[in-house]
Amino acid sequence: MNDKKAQTRERILQAASSALIQRGPAEPSVGEVMGAAGLTVGGFYAHFESKDALMLEAFTQLLSHRRGLLDEMDSSLSGEERRALTAAFYLSRKHRDSTEQACPIPASVGEFGRLPESFRKALNEHMELMVAQLATCPEDTDKALADMALMVGGLSLARALGPGELSDRLLRAAKSAIQ
């Protein structure tokens, strides 16, 4: 792929990622994504075979970025410490309000029943890799899964409420439950 085509493809993926974080993978149209990337719809199929292919790639890139952030943590931390630090960032106002490089799961999870199986497979793989990063011993895996469920649920509700006192309280309460 030539440099210009690769840059254009990346612009499309960035626009799709932003739309996915805000509204999930099903709702944004190809026209909206291409417009947000500063492009016309006509060029879409030179880069992706379908909207689902685009949104799946954006979804997996965002999930990979999330795991990359965990890789940057001090490897000597216990599972409990890793989960507490993860929750401190994940359940923050900054993450709640972000439209770039934020977790796509809260906006997507309700749509999985209507999406191709490849989305569910990507989520399953991500969850297994996250558990491996957050659980430092086999006994920690159920706790890591529960904490991940609390983080995603807490962030989903906080985003639904929008910025405000109740949303902030919800983030604090969910964070305090992860220990």
MDAnalysis code that builds the backbone (N, CA, C; Angstrom):
import MDAnalysis as mda
import numpy as np

u = mda.Universe.empty(537, n_residues=179, atom_resindex=np.repeat(np.arange(179), 3), trajectory=True)
u.add_TopologyAttr("name", ["N", "CA", "C"] * 179)
u.add_TopologyAttr("resid", np.arange(1, 180))
u.add_TopologyAttr("resname", ["MET", "ASN", "ASP", "LYS", "LYS", "ALA", "GLN", "THR", "ARG", "GLU", "ARG", "ILE", "LEU", "GLN", "ALA", "ALA", "SER", "SER", "ALA", "LEU", "ILE", "GLN", "ARG", "GLY", "PRO", "ALA", "GLU", "PRO", "SER", "VAL", "GLY", "GLU", "VAL", "MET", "GLY", "ALA", "ALA", "GLY", "LEU", "THR", "VAL", "GLY", "GLY", "PHE", "TYR", "ALA", "HIS", "PHE", "GLU", "SER", "LYS", "ASP", "ALA", "LEU", "MET", "LEU", "GLU", "ALA", "PHE", "THR", "GLN", "LEU", "LEU", "SER", "HIS", "ARG", "ARG", "GLY", "LEU", "LEU", "ASP", "GLU", "MET", "ASP", "SER", "SER", "LEU", "SER", "GLY", "GLU", "GLU", "ARG", "ARG", "ALA", "LEU", "THR", "ALA", "ALA", "PHE", "TYR", "LEU", "SER", "ARG", "LYS", "HIS", "ARG", "ASP", "SER", "THR", "GLU", "GLN", "ALA", "CYS", "PRO", "ILE", "PRO", "ALA", "SER", "VAL", "GLY", "GLU", "PHE", "GLY", "ARG", "LEU", "PRO", "GLU", "SER", "PHE", "ARG", "LYS", "ALA", "LEU", "ASN", "GLU", "HIS", "MET", "GLU", "LEU", "MET", "VAL", "ALA", "GLN", "LEU", "ALA", "THR", "CYS", "PRO", "GLU", "ASP", "THR", "ASP", "LYS", "ALA", "LEU", "ALA", "ASP", "MET", "ALA", "LEU", "MET", "VAL", "GLY", "GLY", "LEU", "SER", "LEU", "ALA", "ARG", "ALA", "LEU", "GLY", "PRO", "GLY", "GLU", "LEU", "SER", "ASP", "ARG", "LEU", "LEU", "ARG", "ALA", "ALA", "LYS", "SER", "ALA", "ILE", "GLN"])
u.atoms.positions = np.array([
    [0.853, -1.174, 0.000],
    [0.000, 0.000, 0.000],
    [0.896, 1.233, 0.000],
    [0.599, 2.168, -0.909],
    [1.443, 3.361, -0.952],
    [1.159, 4.262, 0.245],
    [2.072, 5.199, 0.466],
    [2.021, 6.057, 1.650],
    [0.729, 6.883, 1.724],
    [0.341, 7.475, 0.608],
    [-0.874, 8.308, 0.590],
    [-2.110, 7.459, 0.875],
    [-2.188, 6.281, 0.292],
    [-3.333, 5.401, 0.528],
    [-3.371, 4.957, 1.990],
    [-2.201, 4.658, 2.550],
    [-2.126, 4.249, 3.964],
    [-2.571, 5.390, 4.880],
    [-2.170, 6.618, 4.551],
    [-2.577, 7.768, 5.365],
    [-4.078, 7.998, 5.282],
    [-4.638, 7.845, 4.096],
    [-6.080, 8.006, 3.920],
    [-6.831, 6.937, 4.709],
    [-6.343, 5.705, 4.624],
    [-6.971, 4.602, 5.360],
    [-6.949, 4.887, 6.863],
    [-5.833, 5.418, 7.347],
    [-5.716, 5.748, 8.768],
    [-6.691, 6.859, 9.159],
    [-6.894, 7.851, 8.299],
    [-7.873, 8.913, 8.572],
    [-9.278, 8.332, 8.690],
    [-9.595, 7.387, 7.806],
    [-10.906, 6.748, 7.846],
    [-11.061, 5.965, 9.155],
    [-10.027, 5.226, 9.533],
    [-10.071, 4.452, 10.782],
    [-10.216, 5.363, 12.000],
    [-9.532, 6.489, 12.009],
    [-9.648, 7.428, 13.132],
    [-11.070, 7.987, 13.225],
    [-11.651, 8.339, 12.082],
    [-13.023, 8.848, 12.080],
    [-13.995, 7.755, 12.545],
    [-13.775, 6.534, 12.092],
    [-14.627, 5.419, 12.505],
    [-14.478, 5.152, 13.998],
    [-13.263, 5.236, 14.514],
    [-13.024, 5.014, 15.938],
    [-13.774, 6.029, 16.787],
    [-13.714, 7.275, 16.391],
    [-14.414, 8.325, 17.126],
    [-15.928, 8.083, 17.106],
    [-16.462, 7.736, 15.949],
    [-17.894, 7.450, 15.839],
    [-18.266, 6.229, 16.673],
    [-17.427, 5.209, 16.655],
    [-17.683, 3.976, 17.398],
    [-17.712, 4.245, 18.907],
    [-16.783, 5.037, 19.400],
    [-16.723, 5.361, 20.825],
    [-17.988, 6.100, 21.258],
    [-18.458, 6.984, 20.413],
    [-19.602, 7.803, 20.769],
    [-20.943, 7.104, 20.563],
    [-21.051, 6.273, 19.483],
    [-22.369, 5.750, 19.119],
    [-22.394, 4.267, 18.814],
    [-21.295, 3.576, 18.957],
    [-21.277, 2.148, 18.674],
    [-21.018, 1.870, 17.206],
    [-20.862, 0.596, 16.846],
    [-20.499, 0.249, 15.471],
    [-21.653, 0.218, 14.476],
    [-22.880, 0.077, 14.920],
    [-23.992, -0.093, 13.985],
    [-24.534, 1.232, 13.445],
    [-24.629, 2.238, 14.282],
    [-25.322, 3.468, 13.898],
    [-24.597, 4.343, 12.875],
    [-23.320, 4.643, 13.042],
    [-22.694, 5.574, 12.093],
    [-22.718, 5.018, 10.665],
    [-23.057, 5.873, 9.716],
    [-23.074, 5.452, 8.315],
    [-21.695, 5.646, 7.693],
    [-21.485, 4.986, 6.569],
    [-20.236, 5.159, 5.820],
    [-20.086, 6.630, 5.436],
    [-21.185, 7.261, 5.028],
    [-21.141, 8.667, 4.652],
    [-20.699, 9.565, 5.796],
    [-21.192, 9.298, 7.007],
    [-20.796, 10.083, 8.181],
    [-19.305, 9.912, 8.467],
    [-18.856, 8.668, 8.441],
    [-17.447, 8.386, 8.740],
    [-16.554, 9.039, 7.699],
    [-16.892, 8.869, 6.433],
    [-16.071, 9.452, 5.372],
    [-16.089, 10.981, 5.448],
    [-17.254, 11.554, 5.734],
    [-17.335, 13.007, 5.887],
    [-16.470, 13.504, 7.033],
    [-16.492, 12.777, 8.154],
    [-15.665, 13.150, 9.305],
    [-14.181, 13.039, 8.976],
    [-13.845, 12.149, 8.045],
    [-12.445, 11.991, 7.619],
    [-12.080, 12.999, 6.532],
    [-13.058, 13.807, 6.100],
    [-12.819, 14.799, 5.055],
    [-12.762, 14.180, 3.672],
    [-13.484, 13.072, 3.487],
    [-13.455, 12.344, 2.222],
    [-14.869, 12.117, 1.708],
    [-14.968, 11.713, 0.450],
    [-16.261, 11.372, -0.128],
    [-16.500, 9.872, -0.006],
    [-17.758, 9.490, -0.050],
    [-18.136, 8.088, 0.081],
    [-17.551, 7.250, -1.055],
    [-17.406, 7.844, -2.221],
    [-16.929, 7.109, -3.386],
    [-15.607, 6.389, -3.197],
    [-14.753, 6.902, -2.352],
    [-13.446, 6.280, -2.151],
    [-13.416, 5.198, -1.084],
    [-14.534, 4.984, -0.410],
    [-14.554, 4.046, 0.717],
    [-14.093, 2.644, 0.343],
    [-14.636, 2.101, -0.755],
    [-14.382, 0.701, -1.081],
    [-12.973, 0.451, -1.616],
    [-12.207, 1.495, -1.822],
    [-10.790, 1.319, -2.163],
    [-9.996, 0.953, -0.903],
    [-10.621, 1.131, 0.260],
    [-9.928, 0.894, 1.528],
    [-10.529, -0.247, 2.349],
    [-11.853, -0.446, 2.266],
    [-12.542, -1.455, 3.081],
    [-13.596, -2.154, 2.240],
    [-13.816, -3.432, 2.518],
    [-14.807, -4.180, 1.734],
    [-16.238, -3.896, 2.186],
    [-16.409, -3.441, 3.431],
    [-17.753, -3.152, 3.949],
    [-17.645, -2.262, 5.180],
    [-18.790, -1.721, 5.576],
    [-18.834, -0.930, 6.805],
    [-18.472, -1.806, 7.999],
    [-18.974, -3.036, 8.043],
    [-18.648, -3.935, 9.149],
    [-17.147, -4.185, 9.234],
    [-16.491, -4.343, 8.089],
    [-15.036, -4.555, 8.087],
    [-14.323, -3.341, 8.668],
    [-14.757, -2.149, 8.294],
    [-14.174, -0.916, 8.836],
    [-14.381, -0.839, 10.340],
    [-15.621, -1.032, 10.783],
    [-15.912, -0.884, 12.200],
    [-15.226, -1.971, 13.034],
    [-15.110, -3.177, 12.497],
    [-14.396, -4.238, 13.211],
    [-12.925, -3.881, 13.369],
    [-12.321, -3.366, 12.314],
    [-10.910, -2.981, 12.416],
    [-10.723, -1.834, 13.406],
    [-11.619, -0.852, 13.378],
    [-11.541, 0.256, 14.342],
    [-11.713, -0.278, 15.761],
    [-12.676, -1.178, 15.946],
    [-12.935, -1.781, 17.256],
    [-11.706, -2.522, 17.775],
    [-11.115, -3.370, 16.945],
    [-9.955, -4.147, 17.397],
    [-8.745, -3.250, 17.647],
    [-8.582, -2.190, 16.860],
    [-7.480, -1.249, 17.118],
    [-7.656, -0.555, 18.457],
    [-8.870, -0.119, 18.742],
    [-9.127, 0.542, 20.024],
    [-8.884, -0.408, 21.190],
    [-9.328, -1.657, 21.060],
    [-9.094, -2.636, 22.127],
    [-7.613, -2.906, 22.307],
    [-6.894, -3.013, 21.228],
    [-5.450, -3.235, 21.293],
    [-4.750, -2.063, 21.998],
    [-5.209, -0.862, 21.694],
    [-4.642, 0.324, 22.369],
    [-4.876, 0.255, 23.877],
    [-6.085, -0.167, 24.275],
    [-6.393, -0.296, 25.710],
    [-5.423, -1.271, 26.375],
    [-5.198, -2.423, 25.734],
    [-4.276, -3.418, 26.309],
    [-2.851, -2.879, 26.338],
    [-2.489, -2.097, 25.350],
    [-1.156, -1.493, 25.322],
    [-0.912, -0.580, 26.513],
    [-1.947, 0.111, 26.943],
    [-1.818, 0.967, 28.128],
    [-1.500, 0.120, 29.363],
    [-2.113, -1.046, 29.460],
    [-1.835, -1.934, 30.594],
    [-0.413, -2.482, 30.534],
    [0.079, -2.709, 29.334],
    [1.452, -3.205, 29.175],
    [2.475, -2.214, 29.728],
    [2.106, -0.948, 29.775],
    [3.013, 0.083, 30.269],
    [3.106, 0.117, 31.799],
    [2.238, -0.623, 32.476],
    [2.261, -0.657, 33.947],
    [3.472, -1.427, 34.447],
    [3.881, -1.079, 35.619],
    [4.970, -1.766, 36.306],
    [4.607, -3.237, 36.486],
    [5.416, -4.126, 35.958],
    [5.106, -5.559, 36.005],
    [5.216, -6.150, 37.411],
    [5.810, -5.418, 38.332],
    [5.936, -5.942, 39.692],
    [4.672, -5.699, 40.530],
    [3.712, -4.966, 39.989],
    [2.477, -4.700, 40.737],
    [1.650, -5.971, 40.875],
    [0.963, -6.093, 41.985],
    [0.070, -7.232, 42.191],
    [-1.169, -7.055, 41.311],
    [-1.944, -8.123, 41.165],
    [-3.191, -8.039, 40.410],
    [-4.123, -6.997, 40.983],
    [-4.218, -6.951, 42.293],
    [-5.073, -5.964, 42.957],
    [-4.620, -4.541, 42.636],
    [-3.312, -4.310, 42.689],
    [-2.780, -2.977, 42.379],
    [-3.016, -2.622, 40.911],
    [-2.843, -3.582, 40.022],
    [-3.062, -3.351, 38.593],
    [-4.528, -2.983, 38.326],
    [-5.433, -3.716, 38.961],
    [-6.856, -3.438, 38.759],
    [-7.242, -2.074, 39.339],
    [-6.687, -1.720, 40.486],
    [-6.993, -0.417, 41.092],
    [-6.486, 0.728, 40.203],
    [-5.281, 0.588, 39.667],
    [-4.748, 1.625, 38.773],
    [-5.548, 1.703, 37.478],
    [-5.923, 0.545, 36.964],
    [-6.734, 0.511, 35.743],
    [-8.070, 1.196, 35.993],
    [-8.700, 0.882, 37.115],
    [-9.981, 1.494, 37.453],
    [-9.841, 3.004, 37.640],
    [-8.734, 3.451, 38.218],
    [-8.532, 4.886, 38.436],
    [-8.557, 5.645, 37.112],
    [-7.967, 5.054, 36.084],
    [-8.002, 5.716, 34.777],
    [-9.332, 5.469, 34.071],
    [-9.739, 4.217, 34.012],
    [-10.916, 3.832, 33.240],
    [-12.164, 4.544, 33.747],
    [-12.294, 4.653, 35.052],
    [-13.465, 5.274, 35.661],
    [-13.191, 6.735, 36.031],
    [-12.593, 7.450, 35.108],
    [-12.285, 8.868, 35.324],
    [-13.182, 9.744, 34.445],
    [-13.310, 10.999, 34.831],
    [-14.062, 11.952, 34.022],
    [-13.425, 12.093, 32.642],
    [-12.111, 12.134, 32.606],
    [-11.400, 12.300, 31.331],
    [-11.762, 11.167, 30.371],
    [-11.751, 9.935, 30.862],
    [-12.092, 8.802, 29.995],
    [-13.572, 8.815, 29.640],
    [-14.426, 9.147, 30.586],
    [-15.867, 9.225, 30.312],
    [-16.151, 10.195, 29.169],
    [-15.475, 11.338, 29.176],
    [-15.762, 12.411, 28.232],
    [-14.957, 12.332, 26.938],
    [-14.023, 11.404, 26.853],
    [-13.149, 11.306, 25.688],
    [-13.884, 10.782, 24.461],
    [-13.526, 11.341, 23.317],
    [-14.043, 10.831, 22.043],
    [-12.922, 10.241, 21.196],
    [-11.718, 10.234, 21.720],
    [-10.563, 9.701, 21.000],
    [-9.865, 8.668, 21.878],
    [-9.544, 7.529, 21.337],
    [-8.784, 6.473, 22.014],
    [-9.409, 6.039, 23.345],
    [-10.708, 6.122, 23.442],
    [-11.399, 5.646, 24.637],
    [-11.879, 4.221, 24.392],
    [-12.368, 3.598, 25.425],
    [-12.861, 2.223, 25.300],
    [-14.153, 2.199, 24.477],
    [-14.195, 1.356, 23.450],
    [-15.394, 1.284, 22.621],
    [-16.467, 0.336, 23.162],
    [-16.159, -0.425, 24.183],
    [-17.094, -1.452, 24.646],
    [-18.399, -0.855, 25.173],
    [-18.388, 0.187, 26.012],
    [-19.666, 0.699, 26.520],
    [-20.660, 1.107, 25.426],
    [-20.184, 1.675, 24.342],
    [-21.083, 2.097, 23.265],
    [-21.465, 0.944, 22.349],
    [-20.762, -0.172, 22.430],
    [-20.947, -1.275, 21.489],
    [-21.684, -2.472, 22.044],
    [-21.571, -2.708, 23.330],
    [-22.018, -3.969, 23.909],
    [-23.490, -4.272, 23.636],
    [-24.340, -3.288, 23.614],
    [-25.752, -3.516, 23.363],
    [-26.066, -3.916, 21.931],
    [-25.124, -3.729, 21.026],
    [-25.336, -4.026, 19.608],
    [-24.802, -5.401, 19.194],
    [-24.105, -6.086, 20.072],
    [-23.429, -7.322, 19.677],
    [-24.367, -8.385, 19.121],
    [-25.606, -8.417, 19.552],
    [-26.556, -9.390, 19.033],
    [-26.897, -9.175, 17.567],
    [-26.681, -7.965, 17.074],
    [-27.009, -7.632, 15.680],
    [-25.776, -7.528, 14.789],
    [-24.609, -7.702, 15.363],
    [-23.362, -7.568, 14.597],
    [-22.848, -8.938, 14.154],
    [-21.974, -8.942, 13.153],
    [-21.368, -10.214, 12.748],
    [-20.623, -10.867, 13.921],
    [-20.530, -12.181, 13.888],
    [-19.864, -12.961, 14.935],
    [-18.424, -12.496, 15.169],
    [-17.792, -11.917, 14.161],
    [-16.402, -11.464, 14.297],
    [-16.241, -10.419, 15.397],
    [-17.276, -9.623, 15.666],
    [-17.203, -8.644, 16.754],
    [-17.162, -9.362, 18.102],
    [-18.005, -10.376, 18.245],
    [-18.038, -11.145, 19.496],
    [-16.695, -11.860, 19.711],
    [-16.132, -12.402, 18.644],
    [-14.826, -13.067, 18.750],
    [-13.745, -12.086, 19.177],
    [-13.776, -10.884, 18.609],
    [-12.785, -9.860, 18.988],
    [-12.944, -9.472, 20.453],
    [-14.178, -9.333, 20.917],
    [-14.423, -9.000, 22.323],
    [-13.961, -10.130, 23.231],
    [-14.268, -11.360, 22.853],
    [-13.859, -12.519, 23.646],
    [-12.339, -12.564, 23.786],
    [-11.641, -12.388, 22.688],
    [-10.168, -12.393, 22.723],
    [-9.644, -11.272, 23.613],
    [-10.227, -10.083, 23.461],
    [-9.813, -8.935, 24.271],
    [-10.016, -9.213, 25.758],
    [-11.174, -9.751, 26.110],
    [-11.460, -10.030, 27.522],
    [-10.463, -11.044, 28.090],
    [-10.163, -12.077, 27.336],
    [-9.195, -13.070, 27.818],
    [-7.807, -12.456, 27.994],
    [-7.399, -11.617, 27.063],
    [-6.088, -10.968, 27.179],
    [-6.057, -9.978, 28.347],
    [-7.167, -9.269, 28.552],
    [-7.243, -8.322, 29.677],
    [-7.181, -9.063, 31.015],
    [-7.888, -10.167, 31.118],
    [-7.850, -10.956, 32.351],
    [-6.418, -11.397, 32.618],
    [-5.713, -11.828, 31.596],
    [-4.317, -12.251, 31.768],
    [-3.455, -11.086, 32.252],
    [-3.775, -9.872, 31.818],
    [-2.996, -8.711, 32.248],
    [-3.363, -8.262, 33.660],
    [-4.603, -8.453, 34.056],
    [-5.069, -7.945, 35.343],
    [-5.024, -8.959, 36.479],
    [-4.883, -10.224, 36.151],
    [-4.822, -11.276, 37.170],
    [-3.402, -11.824, 37.205],
    [-2.736, -11.652, 38.314],
    [-1.350, -12.109, 38.401],
    [-1.239, -13.561, 38.837],
    [-2.358, -14.166, 39.210],
    [-2.368, -15.592, 39.559],
    [-3.736, -16.159, 39.169],
    [-3.835, -17.473, 38.981],
    [-5.105, -18.071, 38.544],
    [-6.283, -17.749, 39.467],
    [-6.025, -17.595, 40.745],
    [-7.105, -17.297, 41.691],
    [-7.696, -15.902, 41.467],
    [-6.981, -15.022, 40.776],
    [-7.437, -13.651, 40.531],
    [-8.344, -13.511, 39.312],
    [-8.507, -14.567, 38.511],
    [-9.211, -14.391, 37.237],
    [-10.679, -13.997, 37.409],
    [-11.386, -14.614, 38.339],
    [-12.781, -14.238, 38.539],
    [-12.904, -12.813, 39.066],
    [-12.003, -12.405, 39.928],
    [-12.002, -11.032, 40.440],
    [-11.723, -10.043, 39.299],
    [-10.781, -10.413, 38.432],
    [-10.477, -9.544, 37.286],
    [-11.697, -9.415, 36.373],
    [-12.392, -10.517, 36.112],
    [-13.603, -10.465, 35.288],
    [-14.684, -9.598, 35.942],
    [-14.880, -9.772, 37.231],
    [-15.884, -8.973, 37.940],
    [-15.523, -7.489, 37.907],
    [-14.251, -7.187, 38.110],
    [-13.821, -5.792, 38.080],
    [-13.986, -5.193, 36.682],
    [-13.701, -5.990, 35.662],
    [-13.891, -5.502, 34.289],
    [-15.370, -5.227, 34.016],
    [-16.238, -6.100, 34.490],
    [-17.681, -5.897, 34.319],
    [-18.121, -4.622, 35.043],
    [-17.613, -4.406, 36.226],
    [-17.943, -3.198, 36.994],
    [-17.426, -1.944, 36.283],
    [-16.221, -2.026, 35.733],
    [-15.670, -0.862, 35.029],
    [-16.496, -0.524, 33.788],
    [-16.794, -1.522, 32.966],
    [-17.557, -1.270, 31.740],
    [-18.962, -0.792, 32.085],
    [-19.616, -1.441, 33.039],
    [-20.955, -1.014, 33.443],
    [-20.953, 0.385, 34.034],
    [-19.978, 0.658, 34.889],
    [-19.883, 1.985, 35.493],
    [-19.641, 3.070, 34.469],
    [-18.723, 2.811, 33.533],
    [-18.442, 3.798, 32.494],
    [-19.646, 3.975, 31.579],
    [-20.332, 2.880, 31.260],
    [-21.529, 2.968, 30.407],
    [-22.579, 3.876, 31.038],
    [-22.860, 3.646, 32.305],
    [-23.855, 4.477, 32.993],
    [-23.393, 5.928, 33.116],
    [-22.128, 6.139, 33.431],
    [-21.605, 7.500, 33.567],
    [-21.684, 8.249, 32.236],
    [-21.358, 7.555, 31.139],
    [-21.479, 8.200, 29.823],
    [-22.938, 8.496, 29.496],
    [-23.830, 7.576, 29.848],
    [-25.253, 7.796, 29.581],
    [-25.772, 9.004, 30.355],
    [-25.305, 9.186, 31.584],
    [-25.712, 10.326, 32.393],
    [-25.094, 11.633, 31.905],
    [-23.918, 11.533, 31.289],
    [-23.207, 12.729, 30.841],
    [-22.512, 13.398, 32.008],
    [-21.720, 14.420, 31.707],
    [-21.019, 15.126, 32.787],
    [-22.005, 15.704, 33.794],
    [-21.714, 15.520, 35.050],
    [-22.582, 16.039, 36.105],
    [-22.285, 15.345, 37.415],
    [-22.911, 15.802, 38.467],
    [-22.629, 15.295, 39.814],
    [-22.959, 13.817, 39.971],
    [-24.115, 13.377, 39.492],
    [-24.478, 11.965, 39.648],
    [-23.503, 11.069, 38.876],
    [-23.140, 11.479, 37.685],
    [-22.186, 10.722, 36.883],
    [-20.834, 10.642, 37.591],
    [-20.383, 11.752, 38.135],
    [-19.113, 11.773, 38.879],
    [-19.186, 10.861, 40.101],
    [-20.303, 10.900, 40.816],
    [-20.479, 10.030, 41.988],
    [-20.454, 8.568, 41.585],
    [-21.100, 8.250, 40.471],
    [-21.122, 6.879, 39.988],
    [-19.700, 6.396, 39.688],
    [-18.904, 7.228, 39.010],
    [-17.517, 6.849, 38.732],
    [-16.738, 6.597, 40.023],
    [-16.902, 7.484, 41.000],
    [-16.193, 7.327, 42.285],
    [-16.635, 6.054, 42.997],
    [-17.928, 5.778, 42.996],
    [-18.454, 4.595, 43.681],
    [-17.936, 3.310, 43.032],
    [-17.951, 3.261, 41.710],
    [-17.451, 2.072, 41.018],
    [-15.965, 1.883, 41.283],
    [-15.205, 2.984, 41.257],
    [-13.753, 2.902, 41.552],
    [-13.509, 2.354, 42.941],
    [-14.283, 2.822, 43.903],
    [-14.055, 2.402, 45.291],
    [-14.404, 0.936, 45.507],
    [-15.242, 0.367, 44.646],
    [-15.617, -1.041, 44.770],
    [-14.551, -1.981, 44.214],
    [-13.601, -1.436, 43.472],
    [-12.539, -2.264, 42.872],
    [-11.313, -2.186, 43.758],
    [-11.077, -3.308, 44.457],
    [-9.926, -3.341, 45.380],
    [-9.319, -4.697, 45.436],
])
